[in-house]
């Protein structure tokens, strides 16, 4: 959510604000955004090294209790109201190492399962 006083962008998890990005660090995000992303990311300075687990280390198709998830994903509109995202697209670069899936369901709203074990599954 963007606060009206300073224009800072706040991250809310459940009913708690857990952090913010000051408006001063954004060149093009003064009033709105065209894309919002959720998920996981791993990094290694060696491009061929992908042994790091993402999330819990389980693939999304293993579901609740195994795979990492983010549920009830919402975005803020120009009136500062929360809404489910539209046109959710999924991106994965090495789907035999890490993957993502999304859907909408009951109290979970829009959700994603994401993650994977890394090169334990013959990543390139």
Secondary structure, DSSP 8 states (H G I E B T S, - for coil): -B-TTT--EEEEETTEEEEEE-GGG-SS-SS--S----S-----SSTT---S-BTTS--GGG-TTTSEEE-S-EEE-TTS-EEE-SS-----S-TTT-EEEEEEEGGGEEEEEEEB-SGGG---
